[in-house]
Amino acid sequence: MGNLALAYWDQGKWTEAEKLEVDVMEKSQQLLGPAHPDTLTSMGNLALTYRNQGKWTEAETLQLEVMEKRQQVLGPAHPDTLRSMGNLALTYQNQGQWTEAEKLQVEVMQKRQQILGPAHPDTLTSMGNLAATYWNQGKWNEAEKLQVEVMEKTQQLLGAAHPDTLRSMANLASTYMNQGKWTKAENLEVEVMEKRQQRLGPAHPDTLTSMGNLAVTYWNQGKWTEAEKLEVEVMDKTQQLLGSAHPDTLRSMGNLASTYQKQGKWTEAEKLKVEVMEKRQQLLGPTHPDTLESIGNLALTYQSQGKWTDAEKLEVEVMEKRQQVLGPAHPHTLTSMGNLALTYWNQEKWTEAEKLQVEVMEKSEQVLGPAHPDTLRSMGNLALTYQDQGKWTEAEKLQIEVMDKTQQQLGAAHPDTLTSMGNLASTYWNQEKWTDAEKLQVDVMEKRQQQLGPAHPDTLTSMGRLALIYQDQRKWTEAEKLQIEVMEKRQQLLGPAHPDTLRSMGNLASIYQNQEKWTDAEKLEVEVMEERQQLL
């Protein structure tokens, strides 16, 4: 029964898995007693199924009971006890209860260090888990320190090319990436990729994973050509190795589609995403989590092309199926509701958008807590809807709360913090509070320049917004200087016909107009018009 439950679990059939696991647990309790190791294992398995359905309370209750009974029966430092503490910590993590997760993981790490030694594989695993909790809180320095230690000890213990060593290097690279330390991240990922190519061959799944990770680093730097080249290679090799319908193949196709989308290559992106969706429907069924994710991704491509009817139709389908399969308050259900609200928002269906976003926010607060990143994101989305309806007081109140909580949780320079500051600056801008808007936007721009570099897409977005604030204050020189820099960097980075490039050209033309530089304005506007005619 347990094995069949596991098979259901792997297919995302949570209801069937849960039903069997409840049966196994209850029979184990009757047959073996409530504290028998097999009973506790069955309780742990059921807790994981609850966790995957977003039933955090049920998962936490079971895992707490398993942990306490193992502490009583086996002692506080037994490997099974420590494992159950680690599982409970992950459930806390999923609820955004970082303090509780961190406290447990520190305890697990310290006990393993005492019992097994500082370089034992299980100790290093617990250090890696704690680093992940730091990572999710935006505590990059603490995460980096632990990950460097894990990497160095793994290198000493297992060698420079051991799979665990390479995995630890990849984790550290991910932390560097989130700190905007692109060179360090890229260097590590290139090393991981090359060692895997030498050791495992150019087409091994782990080699392809490392190539995909390097592509993500290129992607985050806006190096679309390099990212695309790697992702095409990953996709081709995965297709040859695993077949055209294998989950890893479909994932690689989805990644390549996202890179096409970022470059404004809508036709290529849409074609790939349709293929991914159709193959997942055939392979996994219409309600499998991966199928629904691919439908949602295709909807986002339709959104980007302004195909609102197509996007809305798909998003309604995803939302309804997730409500049926996962329940109305599951995080994935709430994500799909938020995506549908965004499509309403883009069609200026403010009432429908606001209604959904209020529901998402309230359920997120109940399920995840008022300070969870997903809750704060939902508050930010609702604030934008208030903003577009001219409800400045409601928008400003929410955005200040989001900004303050994000700063406390993640730090002053975290990407989510900077996004919240930029959104609040926009609300100030719309209320003509120029001083407040400019101060925030300068802060956002400078921090992004330091963290991400002067040519990163997010840096350029913040520069463009600051230019608009200067423009509305008639600071033409400052506005023009920034917009020219944004336009030139986008032309180099994205190409002359990318939508973001054309938008920055249009903004610069507007500044020229306001200064009565008619020839310069006309030249830009003609160029924008011609590029859009060819593109659209």
N, C-alpha and C positions, 0 to 999 in steps of 0.2 A: 504493500500500500504506500509505503514511504517512497519507494522507487517510482511508482506511477505518479505520485504527487510531484516529485522532482521533474518528471517529464512534462507535466502540465505547467509547472513553474517556468521551465525553459521556453515554453511557447506563449508565456504571458497569460495563461488561462488561470487567473488567480482564484476565481470562484471554485473551480473544480479542485485545485490544489488545496485551498483552505478547507474545503469540506472533508477531504481525505485526511489532512493533517490533524484536524480537530478529532476525528475518529481514532487515529493512531494515538494521539495524546491521551484521550479519555480511557482507551483500552489499556494503555501502558500504566496509567495511574491505578486502574483497578487491579491489574495483573501483578505489577511490580512494586507499586507504592509511589507516593508523590515525590520522593526524593531519590529514586533510583537513577543512575546515570542515563539509562536509555529513555526514561521518562523526561528527564531534563533536556536531553538531546531533541526529543520530539517537540517539547515546548519551544526550544530555540528555533527549530525549523519553522514552526507556525508563526513565531514572532517575525521571522524574516519575510514570510508571505504577507503578513499584516503591513510590514514596513514598505514593501513594494507596491502596496495598494494605497499608501498614504494614510493608513490607519495607525497613526503615531501613538495614540493613547493605548490601544490594545497591545501594540508591539512593546511599548515601554513597560507596561504592567507585567507582561510575561517575562521580559528580559531581566527586569528587576528581581522577580521571584526566582528565576534561574540563578542569577548571580548570588543572591542571599543564601539559597539552599546549598550551592556549591561552596560558598564560604564556610557554612556550618559543617557540611559533610566532609569536604576535602581540605579545608583550610584556606586562608586568605591569599596564599602564594602559590597554590597549585596551578599548573598550566591551564586546566579546564576553567578554573575560577577566573584567571587572568583573561582567557579568551572570551568568557561571558561578559566581563567588564568592558572589553574592547568592543563587543557587539552592541552593548548598551550605549557606549560612547558614540558609535556611528548613528544610532537612532536619535540621540541628542543633537548630533551634527545636522541631521536631516530636518530637524525642527528649528534650526538656528539657535539652539541652546548651547552656545559656544563655551560658556563658563563651565557648565556641567560636563560637557564633552572633554574639555581641556583638563579639568581636575581628575577625571577617571584615567585619561590617557597618560598623564604625568605619573600617576600612581602605578599603572601597569608598567610603564617604562622603567621606573625606579626599582620596582620589585624584580623585574627581569635582569636589570643590571646587577643587582645584589646576588641573585640566585644563579644566573647563567653567565654573568660576566658582561663587560661593556661591548664585546665584539661578537656575541652569539647572534646567529641569524634571527632568532625570535626577538631579541633585544633591538636589533636594527629595524625589524618590521615595526615594532611599537614606536620607535623614534620616527620612522617614516609616517605613521598614522598621526602622531602628534604634530608633525610638520604640516600635514594636510589640514589639520584644524587651524593651525596658525595661518596657513595659506588662505583658507576660506574667510578668515577675519581680516585679511589684508595685512597681517603682521609679517611682512616680507622678511624683515631682518631675522626674526626668530626662526621662521621657516627655513631661510637660507642657511643659517648657522647649523641647524640640525641636519639638513640635507647634505651639506658639505661634509659633516662628520660621518654620516652614513656612507656617503660615497667613498671617502678616504679609507674607512675601516673595511668596507667591502672590497676595495681594491687590494688592501693588504692581506685580507683573509682569503679571497677567492681569485684574485688576479685581475689585471686590467681589462680583460676581454670576457670575463664571466657574465652570463646573462643577467644576474642580479646586480652586478656592478654597472652594466650598461643601463639597466632600468633605473638605478639610483641617479645616474648621470642625466637621464631623460627627465626625471622628476625635478632635479635641480635646474635644468634648462627651462622648465615650465615656470619656475619661480622667477628666474631671471627675466623671462619674457613678460611676466606680469608687472615687473618693476621697470619695464622699458629698457632693460639692459640687453639690447638686441645683439650686440657683438658677442657677449659672453654666451647668450642662449644659442646663437647660431653656431659658434665654435664648438660647443658641447654636442649639439645635435649632429653636426657634420662628423665629429669624431665617432659618435654612437653609430651613425649610419655606415661609415666606412668600416668600422670594426665588425659590424654585423654582416656587411657585404663580404668581407674577407673570411669570416668564421663560418657563416651560415649560407652564403651564396647570395646573389643579387635578387633572387625571387622568393626567398624565405619570408613567411608572414611577418616575423619580427623585423626583418630588414625593411619590408614595405611599410610597417608601422612607423619606423624611425624616419623614413622618407616623408611619410605623411606629416609627422610632427615638425620636420624641418620646413615643409611647405606651409604649415600654419604660421611659423615664425616669419617666413617671407610674406605671407598674407597679411599679418598684423603690421608689417612695415610698409605695406602697400606695394611690395615688389611682386606685382601680379604676374609678370612674365616668368620669373623664376618659380613662383608657386604653381602656375599652370603647367609648366614643363614637368615638374616633379609629379604632380597629381595625374597627368596624362600617363606617365610611366607607371605609376602605382596602379592605376586602373587597368592598363593593358596587361601588366604582369599578373595581377590578381585574376583577371578574366582567364588568362592562359592556365594559371595554376589551379584555380578553384572552380572555374566555370562562370558563365555570364549571369547566373541567378543566385550565386552564393551571397550570404549576408555581407561578407567583407567586400566583395565586388560592388555590391549596391551602395555600401557606405562610401567607397572610394569615388563612385560616380556622383553621389550627392555632394561630396567635398569639392569635386571639380566643377559641378554646377554652381556652387556658391561663389567660386572664384570667377566663373564666367559672369555671374550676376553682378558682382562688384565692379566688373569692367564694363558693365552695360551691354554685355553680349546676351541679350534676352532670349534670342532664338535658340542659341546653343544651350543656355541654362534650362529653358522650358523643355526642350527635347529630352535632355537627360533626366530631368525630374519626373516627366511623364513616364519614361521607361522604368525608372526606379519604382514609382508608385504602382504601375501595372504588374511588375514582376513580384513585388511584395504582396499584392492582393492575391495573385495566383499561388504563390508559395506559402504564405502565412495566413491568408484569410483576410477578410475586409475589416475585422475589428482588432487585429493584432496591434500592439503598441507601435511597432516599427512601421506598419502600414499607415497608421494614423499620423505618425510623425512625417512620413513622406508626403501624405496628402496636404498636411499643414505647410510643408516646405514649398510645394507647388503653388499653394495659395499665396505665399509670400512673393513668389515670382510674378504671379498675376497682379498682386498689389503694386509691385514696383513698376509694372507696365500700365497701371491705371485701369486694368481689367477688373473693375470692382465687382461686377455681377458674378463673374467666374470665381473670384476670390471668396466672395460672400457665400456662394453655394457650397464650396468645398469646406469652408470654416464652420458653417452650420452643421455639416455632416460630421466633421471631426468632433465638434463639441457634443453633439447628441450621442454619438457612439461612446465617447469617453464617459459621459454621464451614466449611460447604461452599464458599461463594463466596469468602470472604476468608482463610480459614485459622484455626486454633485460637488463634493468638497475636496477631491483628490487634486494635488498640485498640477498634474497634467491636464485635468479638466479645467482648472482655473486658468492655466496658460492658454488653452484653446478659446476660452471665453474672452480673455484679454486680446487675443489676435482678432477675433470677430469684432470686438469693440473698436479696434484700430481701423478695421475696414469701414465700419459705420462712420468713424471719425473722419476718415478721408473722403467720405461721401457727404460730409456735413450733416449726417443724421445724429445730431447731438443728443436727442432724447434717448434713442436706443443705445448709443455709446455710453452715456452717463449711467443709465440703468444697469447695464452689464458691469461697468467698472465699479460701481458702488457695491454690487453683489460680490465681485471678486475681492475687493478690499476687505469687506466685512468677514467673508469666509477665510481669507488668508490670516486675518487677525485672530480669529477663533482657533484655526487649525495650527498655525505656525507661530503665533505671537506677534505683538505690535512692532517688534524691532527686527523681524526676520527680513533678509534681503528681498524675498519675493513680495512680502507685505509692503515694504517701502517702495518697491517698483510699481505695485498696483496703485499706491497712493499718488506716486508721481504721474502715472498715466491719467488718473482721474483729474489731477490738477491741470493737466494739459487740456482736457476737455472743458473744464471750467474756464480756462484761459480763452479758448476759442469761442466761448459764449459770452465773453466779456465779464465773467464773474470773477473779477480780480481779487476781491477780498477772500473768497473761498480758495482760489488758486494759491494766493500768497501764503495763507495760513498753512495749507497742506505742504507746500514746498519748503517752508521754513522748518516744519517738523521733520520732513524727509531729510533735509540737509543736516540738521542737528543730530539726528539719530545715526545717519550714515557716518558722519564725522566721528562720533563716539565709538561706533562699532568697528569701523574700518580704517580710520585715520584721515587726516586732512588732505592727503595726496592720492587717495585711492580713486581709480577710474569712476566708480559709482558716486563717490563724493563730488568729484568734479562735474559729472553729469547733472547732479542735483543742483549744484551751484549755478551751472549754465542755465538750467530751466528757471530758477528763481530770477536770475538776471534778465531773462526774457520777459518775465512777468513785470519786473520793475520797468523794463524798456517800454512795454505796452501801456504802462501807466505814466509814462514820461518822467519817471524817477531816474533821470540820466546819471546822476552821481552814484547812486546805489548800483545801478546796472553796470556802469563802466568799471567801478571798483571790483565787483565780482568777476566780470568777464576778463579783466586784466589778470587777475589772480589765476583764473582757470587757464588762460592762454600760457602764462609763464610756467605754471606747473606741468602742463602738457609738453611744453618745449623741453623742459628739463628731463621729464620722464620718458617721453616718446620720441623726442627729436623734432627738429624744425619742419620736417616734411611729412610727418605722419598725418593720415587723413583726419584724425580727431583734432590734432593741432591746427590744421588748416581750417576746420569747421569753426573752432573757437576764434581764430583770427578773423574769419569772415564775419562772425557775429559782432565782434568788437568793432570792425569797420562800419557795420550798419549803425551801431550806437554812435560812433563818431559822426557819421553822415547825418543822423537826425539832430545832432547838436551843431551842424554846419561846420564841423571841423574837417574841411575838405582835404587839406593836405595830409592829415593823419589817415583819413579814410582811404584816400587814393593810394597812398603808399602801401597800406596793408592789402588792399584788394589786388593791386598789381602783383604783389608777392604771392598771394594765394593763387591767382590765376596762373602765373608762370610755373609755380611748383605743381599745380594740378595738371598743367599741360605736359610737363616732364614725366610726372608719375602715372597719370591715368590716360594720357593721350588727348588730342585736341577735340575729340568728339564725345567724350564722356559727359553724361548729364551734369555731374558736379563741376566739370570744367566750364561747360556752357553757362551754368548758373552764375559762376563767379565772373564770367565775361559780361553777362547781363547786368550784374550788380555794379561792375566797374563802369559800364556804359551809362548807368543811371547817375553815377557820381560825375561823370563828364558832362552829362546833361545839366545837372544842377549848377555846374560851373560855366555853362554856356560854351563848352568845348564841343561844338556840334559835329565837327569833322571826325574827331576821335570817337565820339559816341556812335555816329552813323556807321563808321567802319566796323566797329565791334558788333553792332546790332545786325548788320548784313551778314557777317560771318556766322553769328549764332543762328540766324534764320536759315541760312543755307545748310549748315550742319544738321539742324533739326529736321529739315525737309528730307535730307538723305537718310537720316536715322529713323525717323518716324513715318 
